[in-house]
Amino acid sequence: MTDKKSGTIPLTDLSRHFAEVVPALKPKEAIDEANRCLYCYDAPCIKACPTGIDIPSFIQKIATGNLYGSAKTIMDANPVGASCSRVCPTSELCEGACVLNGEAASQPIMIGRLQRHATDWAITNRVSLFTAPPETEKINNKVAIIGAGPAGLSAARELACLGHEVTVYEAKPKGGGLNTYGIVSFRLPQEIPLWEVEQVESLGVQFRYGVRVGEDITAQELIDTYDSVVLAVGMSSVPMLGIPGEELDGVLDAIAFVEDTKTKPLSDALLGKTVAVIGAGNTAIDAATCSKRLGAAQVQMLYRRTDKEMTAYDFEYEFAKQDGVEFRWLVAPKRIIGENGRVIAIELTRMELGEPDHKGRKSPVPIPGSEYTIPVDYVIKAIGQKRHTQLLEAFDIAHHHGIPVLSENSYRTSHPKVFAAGDFIFGGGKTDAMVVDAAQQGKRVAHEIHAVTSKKER
Ligand code: SF4
């Protein structure tokens, strides 16, 4: 990928480096892999999938050439199953539970890639997998869903299939949320989540794009118009570092930076430049690998703890190292230094690990007098994401630091009409696991609303 002399990627290669990294299985490879499955009774892989996809069943359908049936089995259980086939940490979920792990000369079934094989077939053949119930089975219940990401889409699909009248409000111009805007193209191209949105649209769900609750429509209007409201807005922008120099040109928000690579022509601004990424979660890794693929000569990830405490998955860490990203452990930014309004360097403090915090992770402590400076052209902030606290307050919902308080074993907030799901209620940490978790929460919230409505109707 990188030119050995200059350390940069040729400009003509930028687009190529944003093409999907993991290749699709060829039809014969998929059938051969499907035929390795033991179709276990009480299969552990199903239990390990947060959405409970009937994995042996969809694999068997691939083996018998029934790709429509296979895709339907997947997407019925997980309305964002095509995206999940690419972004799920399968080695920690279904593939990690496969009985073929640990067998002599055997590997677990490539469940993720088989799932992709079946859903790719459905995407290529533009088939509709979901069916809306007939008019006679429709329920007189109007639901507004705020956010068209994995949780919102999943709730919308499930509610529409149960006969509810659903409208999804989305601030962005397209649906899909994190999958469309926040996960790098070389892992998840936009056309995959956009196809999932189409599948939900085909059920008669209305989507209102470019609408911000609190600006274009008030919380009260939603409460007055709908029987139930689901908040599935995910997380907000990256918070401030709280150090001098953040206002300088060249200091970027990792979320917006990744989004630009998915929504705008690829920029050559980073060609040959030096980039520091602050943080070591999955978004930080995405920002670092994007920087490399945009031609940065050197990308350093700066983290105040060590690789043992980082929240990014091991496979992401390995992927970043393969892309040439460098890691600097036990350092924290002290100030960003500029010249004529642009970043030219960053001052760092060395850290050491002290006592464990409330989550059991050792807390980083600055080492006095250890400051040093490195020259950089860009600083990308990836230290987590802010919460949509204002939205909670607009609905007058009880919350703890931006996390809504929910009734026990329920997705119901302190407002009797308002429910919540997805990143909005848990947030932070391992982003990719949350896509599948959010999908399952969307289904659950739909069934909770349905149960409440059914009681009301009796
Ligand atoms: Fe197939 Fe492995 Fe699941 Fe068994 S555990 S059904 S072998 S994928």
Boltz pocket constraint, residues with backbone or C-beta under 6 A from the ligand:
constraints:
  - pocket:
      binder: B
      contacts: [[A, 36], [A, 37], [A, 38], [A, 39], [A, 40], [A, 43], [A, 44], [A, 45], [A, 46], [A, 55], [A, 56], [A, 94], [A, 97], [A, 98], [A, 99], [A, 100], [A, 109], [A, 111]]
      max_distance: 6.0
